[in-house]
Amino acid sequence: MDNLLWEAAQRSPWTSRLKRRLDAGVFLSLNSVAEAAQPFLGHLLARLSDRPTLIVTDDAKTQERFIGDLQVFLPDALPFPAWETLPHEDVLPDEQTIAERLRVLEALADGRRPVIVATAAALMQRTFSPDLFRRERLTVAVGQSLELEALVNRLLALGYHPQVQVGEPGDMAVRGGLVDFYPLDHEAPVRVEFLGDCIESIRLFDPITQQSRQKTDRVELVVAGEIGFLKKNPSQSAGLDAFLPAETLLVLVEPDALALAAATYERRVPEGDPFFVPWAHWQRTGYATVHISEQLVFDEDDARLNLRMVSLEAFRPLQTHSPSPEIVTQSRRAFFDQMRQWLDEGYSVRVCCDTEGERQRFEELWKEFAPCHPLEARLASLSCGFLWADAKLAVVTDAEIFGRYKQHRRRQAGYATAPVSDWHEFAEGDYVVHLDHGIGKYLGLRRIETAGQTQEVLAIAYADDARLYVPLDQAHLVSRYIGLGKRIPELHALGSPRWGRQKSAAQRAIMDLASELLEIQAARATLPGHAYAPDTPWQREFEATFPFEETPDQETAIEAVKSDMESAKPMDRLICGDVGYGKTEVAIRAAFKAVMDGMQVAVLCPTTVLAEQHWNVFRSRMAAFPVTVEMLSRFRTSAEQKKIARLLREGGVDIVIGTHRLLSADIAFKNLGLVVIDEEQRFGVRHKERFKQLRKLVDVLTLSATPIPRTLYMALTGARDMSVIQTPPVNRLPVETHIVPFDERLIRQAIQRELARGGQVFYLHNRVQSIEAIAERIRRLFDSPPRIEVAHGQMHERDLETVMRRFVSGAIDVLVCTSIIESGLDIPNANTIIIDRADRFGLADLYQLRGRVGRYTRQAYAYILLPRHMQLVQTARKRISAIKQYSSLGSGYKIAMRDLEIRGAGNLLGAEQSGHISDIGFELYCQLLKESIARLKGEAVKRPPRVTLRLDFLAEKLYIPDAYIPDSQLRIEAYRKIAQVAESSEVDSLRAEWRDRYGRLPQPVRLLLAAAELKLAAATVAVDMIETRGDKIMLSSQGQLYQVNGKFPRLSRQRPEGKLTEIKNLLESLAERKTP
């Protein structure tokens, strides 16, 4: 807490009374404390009492808001959340929940005096006993004597899961002398390197690149779980009070709500649960106790005080939906008048803004309004402001300044987790494409004997039962076959000319496509367009008001869009990205830039519900600036639509958001500069033709949640303006997916679990005729039913608008709806979706529907319900198993190898190219397309050198030993990388990466990398083959042998490394002779 607030608190006559009561350790009830002021008071109590403090809230939602605000005054405050799932259920709590609980236990076990914010449910769940917790901690330090096997066994005993490589908290992996593990209570995984039985180094590494980024001397870690351990040792569990010292201060926020929450939780717990602590236990712990409540008491005494800390709602009413700019300005002026009055009356006024942009904007507005009353804002993320008249203290936040409610912030600590592996990996039974032999079927890795040596190869089946064995060092020639549609490819015959013909035909068609794309781009470059000015100060302030950290992909996309807008040619950029990855923010910044340059913006959405949501998001983001945002859809009355149409013609609307209604003949703009199209593929043919015309006239930005393959994106770079957003936001957890038969007990349990943490539920039933009956059936599952309402596309637009608004504002607990929710809806508080009759949906649809949840930091759940006793047809079974398999983040990019990305690729490339993709496979198609575009643009095509090595002194020595990289997929990936290097710097990077990831390089790997450098050196002097016989070096270029004075050069060194260096020196001397 800064000194201004502390000094103001000292001025209150209440502060000394609070201090005396706290020092005496007696009961205290503090009333008339607004919700917004409770975190401030919580910290004041902790500071005045100077003892460990446990603050209790009623549910997870309140806890999250409370801890977020409390950490403004006390950054070290710790949350202690409840398990969202109960021990008797099949589902385990998410790692973040366990990690936060463990951090509290660590702090208390280490003798620190933390301030903890827990829910009632969290205190009613047992955890480790102090003795068990101390035994299950481990410290490793550089220089420590410890056997690698002993560390591995200890990690296994602590609950770490062995994996090929570490990607998520709780994982561990062992490779040679390296042990990787990802502690739950750390923000990055740890790599321990051994030298014999001694720890040589400890490094933190990036789970995405798998490369080290920071050294450390020691690491302390705790168990990688909680419930699993407690089930094994139920007698060694205890309540949190077993860790708390006797002088702890217990602060109960809204005691009546706590009692209700405790009773609700108790009803969820089965009788005889060994991990249950009754709420009554906490009422007789003997801790000094303080109650905090919003209620006013009429019989005040020494133990019951009214502090009269009030919310600022009376001075600045906040609305869920932004009002018009005129009303915003009037309300702000009235509130600024009030702030100036407080300053005149001697109040301390502290202004807190979420972001640097909001801080700058406030100071700009305030200086304009009250130049004689200097007032600075500080960066602090409080949800709402409050007033404490007795202390003459007013705390004002950006919520009051800009007149809007705020979403709660993300949790502070963020995990980085590895993305799903690239989809070019192939498994046994997959169809693959060999660059020289065509389509075959991958049979797996085999070991075969050649010339008395065992060699590992990829086995591929071809037509007529032929087999091709591809050495792993040629694995880069093989890629997974992905075609368009469901057709099973025909295997090629080895040696048949058919593959050559198909490849040639595809190459010709690809060259035509590349020419066409480049011609379109060249034609667009000649069209007159509006070149926007560089960013204004307001643009920078506006961007700084974004409350989250931009992901790297988002930043790249934003820069590309701005560059397009500032050029003279019309923009036509496609932004592809998974659901919830931040495409809308890119569009918002582009729209603001257009408005700053005096142009109008139209945002086209496929559905009215999505248009409504975009409207609210755009208005909320731009509330601090004089920008007029309107919506045109069936949610507006006829009179409202006419008024908006008139204002558009006159220039009275800056940004209009709507459905295809915006394309109607009666809609005209005064100065249209930018059109944003969301989900273009969902519009009809007639609308798409209109989009084509627009592209010639104005800047067009298209957003698509149907992702496209990264390889296609890379291939099209330079021929089509595209940006791909693949990085998930920090702390985004994968949606936990359960595929189960229809079961009313499970449905009730899933809804109860979500509502218990203050969340909301989607129940998807895609039949309008029976949707009301399903809603009634769900109501009957509960003794006191939650608030359940229905939404579908056949409702009257006003009714649908009302329901969706009520759901967004949290007034509905369970929304029973059709797939109207599919496209782009973003409701962070809804984190459970139940999909009824999932067998009736396509894979892409299931994936998109599941993406409605998991857009916040909480663990989200998707329940995919299938009819009981139903024999699924094969395609539905595959679809359902795929949605479960690909539950990890960004996995839309993997799923769509069957159904989703290929749909995106088909949309992008058109039907004409589809046949060629089916003939040669998607990956090879993309590779050829990339090369064709580069060739037509006159750019050099970067390729690995085609140099043959026949070095008799290296026979059977160029390989990656199994012991060095034990996993076959990682070994194949390593061979691919080494085969595809085109520059010596890439070899250096590989050498550093492998040393870091897998440990010291064994001789065969060192020789393999040296051989790659040799090939690169040979290519620079046009040598295509290097052969050695004994000590004789034979270099040839297109069949011509190289000699010195009529003799072949000779080797003089004995060791393989020395001989390779000699050959490399020879090649470098040749290069010097060729250089004029």
N, C-alpha and C positions, 0 to 999 in steps of 0.2 A: 504494500500500500504506500502511495507516495506521501510526502510530508504534508501536502495541502489537505488531503483527506484526513490524515491523522490529527493535524492541528484543529481542523473543524470539528472532528469527533470529540476532542478534548474540551471544546467550548460548551458541549451539551451538559446540562446539570445531571443527566442520566448516567453519564460515563463513570463518574466517581461512585455512584450507587451500585452500578453493575460490578465495578471492581471489588467493592466491599463484599457483596453477596458471593461473588465467585471465590474470593479468598477464604470466605467462611465455609465454602463447599456445601451450601444448602440449596434447596430447590428454588428455581426461578422461572417465572412465566412471562415472556416478552410478547406483548400483543400489539395489534395495529401496526404490523410490519408488512408492507406490500411485498408481493412475490419478487419484484425486481430488486428490492433492498435486502432480501434475506441472505444472499451470499456475502454481501458487505458486512452484515451483522455477524454472520458466522465467523468471518475472519477477525472482526473486532473482538469477539468473545475469546477466540484462540489466542489473540495477542495480549489481551488483558489478563487472561488466566495463566498464560505461559505453561501450558501442560498439553500432553497428547490429547487431541480432540477428535471425537467420532460424531459426524453429522449424519443424520438418517433422513432420507426422503422416501416418498411413497412408491415411486416406480422408476423405471429406467429412463423414461423421457425426462422427468423432473431432475433426476440425478445428473443426466448429461448436461442439461441447461445449468444446473447449480455448479457443477465442477468447472464448466467452461468459464462462468462468471467469477467464481472463487479464485481461479488461477490467475486472473488479472491482478488480484490483490496479493495472492500467495502462489507463486508459480510452482512450488513444490508440493501442493496439495495432491492427494492420490485418490483415484476412484476405486471402490471395492464393489464391483458389479455382482449380480446374482447369476447363477447358471440359468440360461434361458430354458434349457431342457433339464428334466429331472432324472435322478439316478436310475429309476426303474424304466425309463424310456430307452429306445434303441439308439437315439441320436445323442452324440457327444456335444458339449458346448464348444463354441469356436475358440481358436487359439488366443485371440486377443482378449477374450473374457478371462481365460485362465491366466494369461500373462499379467493382466492388471491385478488379479487376486494375489498372484505370487509376489508381485512387487511390494504389496502392502505387508505380506508376511515377512519378506526380507527386511523391510525397513524396521518393523517391530522387533524381529529377531536380532537385528544389529544394534538395538538399543536407541534408535533414533526416536524423535518425538513428533511423528507426522500428524498432519490434519487429514483425516480420511472422510470421504463422502460415500456412504453405503446406502443401499435400498433396504427396506424392511425384509424383503425376501432373501437378500444376501446374508443378513444376520440370522436368518432361520435355517441356514444351510451350514452343516459342519464342514470343517476343512482339516488339514493336517494337525496333529498335535504338535506342540513345540519340539518335543523330543524327536519325533519322526521327521519333521521338517529339517531340523539340524543335521540329522543323519543323511538326508537325501540331497545335500549340497556338495558341490565339488569345486575346487580351485585348481587351475593349471597355470604354471608360470614358466617363462623362459629359463632354461638351465636346470629345471627340475628333473630328477632321475625318475623315470616312469617307463614301463614297457608299453609299447604301442598296443599290444593285445589287452593289457590291463585297462587302458583308457577306453578301448572299444567295448569291453565287457561292462565297464562302469556306465558308459553311455546307454548301452542296451538295457541295463538294470534301471536306469533313470527314465526309461520309456521312449528313447529316441528310435525312430523308424529307419532301418537300413534302406538306402536308395542308391540308384546308379550315380546320381549327382544331387547335391542339396539344392532344393528350390523353395521350400516352404518351412516355416517354423516347426520344429520337432523332427526334421529330417537329419540323417547322418550318412556319410559315405566314406569308404576307405579305399585308397589307391596307393600302393607301394608304401612309402614312408610318410604319407599324408593322411590325416583324419580331419574331415570336414563335418561340422555340425551347426545347427541353427537353434540357439537357445530361445525359448519362448519369450523371455524377458529382455532380449536384445533386439536392436533394430537392424542388425546385419549378421549374416552367418560368420563362423569362425573357422580358420584353417590352421591346424597345428602340424608343424613339420618336425619329424624326429631325425636324429642322427644317432643311430644305435638305440640305446635305451635312455637317451637324453632328449628333452624338448629343445630343438635348435631355434625355432621361431614360431610366433603366433601372429596371424594376420587376419584382419577383417576383410571379407571379399564381397563382391557384387554378385548376387544370385542370378542376375540376368546375363552378364558376360562371363561369369565364373572366374573373374580375375581379381587379384588382391588390390586393395586400395589404401590400406593403412596398417602399420605395425602396432602391436601393443605388447606390454611385458607380461600381463596376467589377465586371466578371465575367470570370473566366478559364475557358476551356473547352477540352476536348480532343476527340479524334475520337469519332464516334458509332458506333464498331464496332471490331473488331480483326481477325477472320479475313478479312473481305473485303479490308481494306487489305493484309494480309500476302500474300494470294494474288496481288495485283497487284505486290507488291514482295518476292518471297521472298528476294532477295539482301540485303534490308535488314532482315531479322529477326535476333533474337539471343536467347540465354537470359537469364533474370533476372540471372545473375551479371554480365552486362555493365553493369548499373546499380549493383551492390553494391560498396562500397569494399573495399580489400584487408584492412582490419582487422575485417571482419564476423565475428561469432561465429555458427557454424553448430551448431544444437542438433537432434540426431536423436532423436525420441521412439520408443522400441521399434525399434531398428535391424533386428531380424529381421523384424518385421511390415512395415517399410518396404521391405526387399529383396523380400519376397513381393508387396507391392502394386505395386512397380516392375516385377517380372516379369510380373504379370497385365496391367498396362497395356501393356507392350511387345508382348504377344501380340495386343492389340486393334489395334495400329497397323500399317497395311500397309507392306510393304517399300518403302524409298525415300521415305518421307514427309519432305518438306523442313522440316517444323516439329517434328521429333522430336529431343529431347536425351537421349542414353543416360544411365541412372542412374550408370554408371561415371564420367561426366564430373564429377558432383558429389562423387565420392569422391576426386578429385584436384585440387580447386580451390585447395588451399593455405590455406583458412580455418582458424582455430582451431576445433576441433570438440569438442563434448560429446555423449556418448550418455546417454540417460535410459532406465531400464528398471525394470520391477516385479521382475525376477528378482534373487535373492540370489546374490552371488558368494562362493566359499569361499577364494579366494586374493587377499585384499585387498592393495593396495600404494598408492603415491602416486597412481597413475593410475586405479586401480579402487577405488571407495569404496562401502560400504553405508551409506546415510543413514538407513535404517529409518524412513522416513515411511510410516505405515500407515493403512489405511482404518479407519473406525469401524464397519465391518460386524460385527466380532466383538463390539462393545459394544452395537450396535443393529441387528440384522438387518432389512433392508428387504424388503418383499414386494411383488410385482406387484399382488396383490389384497389389499385391506384386510381384516385379520382382524376379529373381533368387537370391539365397544367395550371389553369387559372385558379382553381380551388387550392391546388398545392401551394401556389405562390401566396395566396391570401392567408392560408393557415400558417405558413412558415413566418410570414411577417408578424402575425398575431403572437406566435410563440416567441419570436425574437424580441418583441415588445416586452413580453413577460420576463425573458432572460435579462433584458436591460434593467427592468424594475428590480429584480433580485440583486443585481450588482449595485444599484443605487441604494438598496437597503442594507448593504454590507454583507451580503451572502458570498460564500466561496462557491464559484461556479466552475465545475470541472467538466470539460467536453471531451468525450472519448469517441474516436472514429475507428472503424474496422481496418481501413486501408489508407495508404498514403494519398491516393486520389481523392477519397472522401475528406480527408483532413485538409488538403489544399483547397478543395471546393468550398468547404465550410468557411475557411479563413477569408476566402475571396468574397463570399456572400456576406459574412459578418462585417468585413471592412467597409463594404458598400452600404450596409444598413446602419452600423453604429461605429463610425470612425473614431469617436471620442472615448469608446469603451474597449480598449485593447483586450483581446481574449484569445488565448492559444489553445489548440486542441492537442491531445496526445493520442498516440496509437495504442488502442486497447480494445479488445473485442468483448464488449458487454451486450447482453441481449436487449435490455431496456434501461432507461434512466429512472431516478427516484429523487424525492425531496425530503429532507429532514429539517423541519423548521426550527426545532429546538437547538440544533447545532448550526443553523444558518448554512446549510449545505445543500447544493443542488448538483446532481450528477446527470449530465445530458449525454445521450448517445446519438449516433448517426440515425437510429430508428426514428427519434423525435425530429431531428433536423430535416430529414428527407421524407418523413411521414410514411414509413412502411414497416411492416413486421419483418423480422429476419428469421431465416432458417438457422437452426442450431449448427454450430461449427463442427467440423470433423474432429475426431479424437486427435490429441496432440502427437502421440508417438505413432509413427507410421512404419509398417513393414514394407520392404521391397520383396516381391516374390518373382520367381522366374516365369517367363511366359511359356505357353505351350510350345512344344518342339515343332519345328517347321514341318509342313506336311509333305515334303519330298521324301521323308522316311518311308520305308516300305516294310511290310510284315509278310510272313509266309502266306502264299496264296494270292498275293496282290499281283496285278498285271504291271509289267515294267517295260520300259523302252530302252533298248541298247542303240546307241548312236549309229553303229555300223550294221546291226543285224535286225532291228525292228522290234515288234511287240512279242514278248514272251511272258511266261508265268514264273514268278520268283518262288523257288523251292526252299530257300534258306541258306545258311552258311554251311559249307562242307569242308572237310580236310581231305586233300588228295595227295598222293605220292607222285612226284615228278623228278626224274633223274636222281632217285634215292633220297629226295628231300621232301618233307611234309609241308604243304602249302595250304593256306586258308583261302577259299574262293567263294564267290556268289554263284549258286547253282540256278540256272534259268532253263525252263522247259520251252521248247519250240514245237512247231507242227511236226507230225509224223514221229512223235516220241523222241525227237532229237534233244540233246542236252548241250548247253554252253556253260563252261566253267570260266568265270571272270575273276582273275586275281584281284585281291583287294586294292592293290595299287592302281588298278584301272576302274575302281568303283565309280569314279566321276563320269564314266561313259554311260552309266545306268541311272535312269530316273523313273519315278513312279508314273504309271500311265493313268492319266485322268482325261476322260473324254466328255463330251456334252451329251446329256440325256442318259438313258438307262441301258443303252445298247452294250452288250458284252463284246469286246473286241475279238477279232479273228487272229489267231497266232500266225506269225510269219514262218515260212520255211527257211532254214539256214541256207544261204547261197542263192535264194530265189531273187530274181530281178524286181519282184513286186515292191519291196520296201524302197528300193532306189527310185522307182517311178513315183511312188506316193510322196516321197520326201521332195523330189524335184518339183512335182505339181504344187505341193504346199509352199515351197520356197518362192515359186513364181507368183502365187496368189498373195503371199505375205508381202512380197515386194510391191505388188499393186496396191495393197492396203496401205503400206507405209507411204507410197507416193501420194495416195488420195489424202491421207491425214496431213501430210506436209503441205499439200496444195491448199487444203482448207485453211490451215494455219497461215500460209502466205497470203491467201485472199483476205482473211480477217485483218491481217496487218495493214492492208491498204484501205480498210474501211475507216471513215471518220469516227472518232470516239471522243469522249470527254476525259481529259487527263486531269485527275484530281491533284490538288495541292498536297505537299507533304503534311505530315501530322501537325495539327494545331496543339497549343498548350492544353486546350479542353480535351482533345483526343487522349493525350497522355494522362490527364487527370481521370478521365472516364475509364480508361483501361486499368488504372490503379485502383478503381473501386471494385474490381473483380475479387470476390472474397476468398477464392481458392488459388492455389498455386497452379500455373499453367503446366501442362505436361510438355515434354520436348516436341512431340509431334504437333501439338496444338500451336506452339510458338512458331514452328516451321510453316504450318498452314497459314497462320495469321500474316506472317511476313510475305508469303507468296501472294496472298490476296491483295495486300496493300501495294505490292510492286505492280501487280496487274492493273490496279485501279489508277496508279500514278502514271502508267504508260498511255500513249495516245490511242492505241487500238482497243476495241471493246473487249472486256474480259469475258471468258467463257470457261470457268473453272469448276471442276467436280471435286467435292470433299467427301471421301468415303470413310466411314468409321463405325465401329460397333456401337450398339445402343448405350447411351449414357457416357460416351467418351469425350463429349465437349464440342460437338460440331456446331451447336446453336450459338455458343459464345463467339465462334469465328464469324458467324453471320451477323451477330449483334454489333461487333466491332466494325465490320464492313459497312453496315447500315449507318452507324453513327458517323463514320468518316464521310459517307455520301451526304448526309444531312449537313455536316459542318461545311461542305462545299456548295451548299444551296440547292442540292438535288433531292428529289423525292425517291422513296423506296417502296417497292411492293414485295410482300412476302406471301408466297402461294403455298397453301397446305392442302393435303388430300382430304382431311376431315374437319368438320366444324369443331369437334372437341379439341383437336390439336391446334387449330387456329386460336381458340380461346386460351389455351395454355401459353402459346407463343406470345399472345397479346399481353397476358399478365407478366410474363418474364421480361419482355421488352420494356414495358412501362415501369416495372420495378427497377430494372437496371438503369433506366434513364431518368428516374425521378428527380435527381439532383440537377438536371439540365433542362433548358427550355425547348424540349422536343415534343411535338404532338404525335401521339401514336393512336391509331384508330383500328377498329376491326370491322370487316364487312363479311357477314355470313348469315345463315338463316337464323342465328341467335339474335339478330337485330331486327327491329320492327321495320315495316315499309318506310315509315317517316324517317327513322334513323338512317336507313340506307340512302334515302334521297339526300339527306343533309350531308352525309359523308361524301357522296358522289359530287355534290356541289363544291364542298370544301377542297376536294382533290383537284377539281378544275381550276379553282381560284388560288391554289397553293396554300390553303389553310391547314393541310394535313401533311406532316413530314414523312411518316411511315404508316402504311396501311397493311394490315395483315388479314388474310381472308382465304376462302376456298376458291374454286373456279369461278365464283361470282365476280371475281376481279377481272375475268377475261370477257365479261359481258360487253355488249356494244355500247351501253350507256355509260361505261366507266372510261373517263379520260383524265389525263394528268396534265398539270401545268408544266412540269419539268422533271419527268421521270428519268432517273439516272441509274438505278440498280434494281434488278429483280432477283429475289432469292426464291429458289424452287425447292421445297422439301419433299423428298421421295417422289421424284419425277415419274418413276416407273408405275406409280399407282394412279396416274392420270390417264385419261382416254386418248385415242389417236387424234381426235380433233384438237384437243388441248395441246398435244405435243407439237402439232403443226404450227399452232400459234406461238409456242416457245421458240420454234426455229426462226420465225420472223423476228421475234424479240431479240434474238442473239445478234442480229445484224444491226440493231438500233441502239441497244443499251448494254451495260455490263450485266452479266448473268452469273450467279453463283448457285450451283446445284448441290444439295445435301443428300446423301444416301446412306441409310443404315444397312442396306444389303452390301456387305463388304465385297471387295474384289481381291483376288490373290495378289500378294506382294510382288510375285514374279511378273505378273501382267503390268502392275503399276511401274515396276522398274523398266520393263520393256518399252512402255509407252512414254517414258520420260523424254521430253524433247519433241514429242509429236502431238501430245494431248496434255492440256494443262490440268493436272490432277494433284490432289494432296490426300495422303492416307493417314488417318489417326489410329494408331495401333496401341499406344501406351495407355494402360488403364490409370485412372486417377489414384493417387496415394490412398492406401487403406481400403481400397475396394476389395471385398472378399468374394470368392466364387459363390454362386448360388448352390446351396446344398439341395440336391435333387433326389426325390424318392419316387420310385415307380411302384405303385401298390394297387391291389384290387379295391374297388369301391367299398368303404368301410365307415359307417357313421361314427363309430367310436374314435377312429383316427381323425376324422374331419373335426370332431368336437375338440379333440386334444390339440390339433394344429391351430385352431382358431383361439382356444383358450391361451395357448402359449404366446401367440402374437399379441393378444389384447392385454395379457399380464405385463408386457413390457411397454405398453402405451402405444402399440402400433395398430395398423389396419390391414385388412385382408381383401384380396381379390378372389372371388369364386367364379370361375369362368364356365358358363353353360351356354353352348352355342345354338340353342333352340328357343326361339322367341315364344313358341306355342306353350312350352312347359316351364318357362323360366320362373313364373310366379309360384308354381307348385313346388319347385326346387327351393325357392326362398322360404316358403312356409315350412318345408321339411327341415331346413337348417334351423329355423326358429324353434321347432319342437325338440331339438337336441339339448336345449338349455332350460334350466329351471327359471333363471331370469335372463331372457334372451338379450343378446347385444343389439345394437342399432343396425338393422339389416334393410337395405333398399336395393332396388332393381334398376339397371340401365341397359337399354338396347336401342338400336338404330331406328326402330319403328315408332318410338315415342314421339310425342309432340316436342318440337325443338325447345320450347320454353321449359317443359318438364325435364328434358334431358339436361339442359343447361343447369337447372336448379340442383338436380341430383349430383352432377359432376362437381359443381361448385361446393356443395355440402361435403362431398367426399374429400376434396382438396383441402377444405378448411378443418377437417377432422371431426365433422358432425355425424359421420356415418362410420361404423366399425367394420361392417362387411358389405362389400359391393358385389351383388350377384349380377353378372353382366355377360354380354356376348363379346365377340372379338373386336367390338368397337374400341376396346382399350388397346388394341395391338400397336397402332402406329405412333410411336414417339412420346407417349404420355410419360410424364416424370413426376411421380408422387413419392418423395423420399421416405415418408412415414409408412408407406405400404410395403411390407417386406415379407409377406407370405402370399403365394398364389396357389390356388387349388384348381387344376384343370380337369374338368369332368369329360369323360369319353375322349381321352387323348388320342385314341386310335383313329379318330375322324379328322385329325389335323396332319398336314404335311410337316416334314422335318423343319423346314425354314420357318413355318408358322409357329411351331412349338418353341423354337429357339427365340423368335421375336417376342412371343408371349411371355416366356420366362424372363426376358429382359426387362419386363415391367417392374420387377423387384430387384433388390440388390444394388440400388443406385445410391446407397448411403453406406455409412461405415458399419452398420449392424450386419450380423449374419442373416442372410435371407434364405427362405425355404420355398421350394417348388414341389408340390405334390401332384404327380401325374397319375390320375385315376383311370383305371381300366375296368370294364364290366367284369363282374365275377364270373368264373368258369367259362370265359370266352376264349376260344382257340383263335389267336391272332393269325391273320394271313401273314405270309413270310415278309412282305414289304413293310407292313405295319410293325412287325416285331423288330426288324432291322432299324427302322426309324426310331422306335422308342429306346432301343438299347444305345443308339448313337447319341441321343440327347443326354443320356446318363453319362456315357463315356466322356463326352466333351463338356463337362460341367465347369472346367477351369476358365479363367478369365481370357477374353480375347479369342475364345475357342470357336467363335463364329467363323474364324478363318480356317479352322480345321474341318468342322462339320460340312461346310459348304463344298468340300471336295466331292460330296455326293449331291448336294441339293441347293446350296446357298450361293457360294462364290461363283459356281459355274453359271448359275442364273444371272449373277451380276456380270460375268464375262460375256455371256450371250447377249445381254442387254447392250453392252458397250460395243461389241464387235459386229453384231448383226448376224443374221442367219447364214449369209454367204460363206463366212469363215468357219462355221460350225463343222462342216464336213471335213475340212482339213485338220481341225483340232482332233476330231475323232480318228482320223487316219494316223496321225503321228504323235498324238498325246499332247497334253497341255503345256508341260514344262519345255519340251523341245520347241513347240510352237512359239512360246514366249522368247526363248533364246534366239531363234531365227528372226523374230520380229525386231528384237533389240538390235541385232547385227544389221538388218536391212535399213533401219532408220538411221543408224550411225553412218552406214555406207552412203546413203543418199544425201546426208548432210555434209559429206566430205570429211567425216571424223575418223580417226584411226580406231579400228576395232581391237580392243585390248584382249589378247588371247594368250593362254599358256603356251610356252614354246613347244614346238613339235620336234623334239630332239630325241634320238634313240641312243641309249647307253648300253654298250656291251663291254663291261669292265670285268675281266676274268678274276681280278683280285677282290671283287665285291660279290662274287657268286653267293646267293642266299644270305647276304648280309644287310640288304636294304629292306627293312620291314619294321613294323611296330609290334613289339612283343606283347603277348596276352597279359603278362604280369604287369606291364606298364599301363595299358588301358584295357582293363578286363572286360568292359561292356562292348559287345560287338557293334551296336549302333554308333557308339561314340568313336570306336576304332574306324568304322566306315567313314564317319564324318571327318575324322582326322586325315584319312587317305584322300578324301575328296578335296580337302583344303590344300594339301601339299601338291596335288595334281593340278590345281587351278591357279597357282601363283603365277603372276605375270611380271612382277617386279621384285628386286632383291629386298626392298624394305618389307614386303609381305612375308618373306622367309624370316627376317629378323623378328617380326611381330609374332609369327607362329612359334619361333624358338622360345621367346619370352613367355608367351601364353602357356605352352606345354610345360615349361619349367615350373611355372606358377601353379598350374592346375593339377599336374600329375607327378611333380617331383623332378629329381635330377634325371637328365636325359641319358638313357643307356646308349652304348655304342651304336647299335643298329639304327636308332632314331637320329643320332648325331650324323651318321653317314647318310641317312635318307635326306636330311635337310641340306647337307653339303652337296649331295648329288643334284638337288633341285637348283641350288645356286650355280652349279656347273652347267646345267641346261640353259639357264638364263644367260650366262656368259657366252655359251656357244651360239645362241640365237642372235646375239648382237653382231657376230662376225659371219652370219649365214652358214654356220656349220650345223648339219642336220644329223650327223652320226659321229659318236666317239667310241672307238673300240680299242681295247688293249689286248696284246698277246705277249705274255711274259713281261719284258720291260719295254716293249714297243708300243708307241702311241700312234693310232691311225685316225686322223680327222678327215671327214669327207663332207663335201658340199655338192649336192646333186650328183653324186657318183664320182666326183673329182677328189682324189686323195691329196692331202697336204704333206709336202716333204721339205726338209731343209738341206740344201746342197745335195739333193738326190737321195737323201736318207730320211727314214722316219725318226722323229724325236724319240728320246729314250727316257725312261723313269729311273731315278737313282735312289729314291727313298724306299724303306721297307714296309712301314706301317700304312694301312689304307688311308688314314687321314692325310698323311704326308703326300701320298701319291695323288690324291684328289687336289691338294693345294698346288702340286707341280703342274697338273693339267690346266687348272684355272689360271695359273701364272702364264702358261703358254698361250692360252686364249686371249688374255689381256694384252700380251705383247703383240699378238696378231692385230688386235683392235687398234693399238697405238700406231702400227705400221700403216693401217688403212686410213688413219686420220691424217689429212693433209697438214 
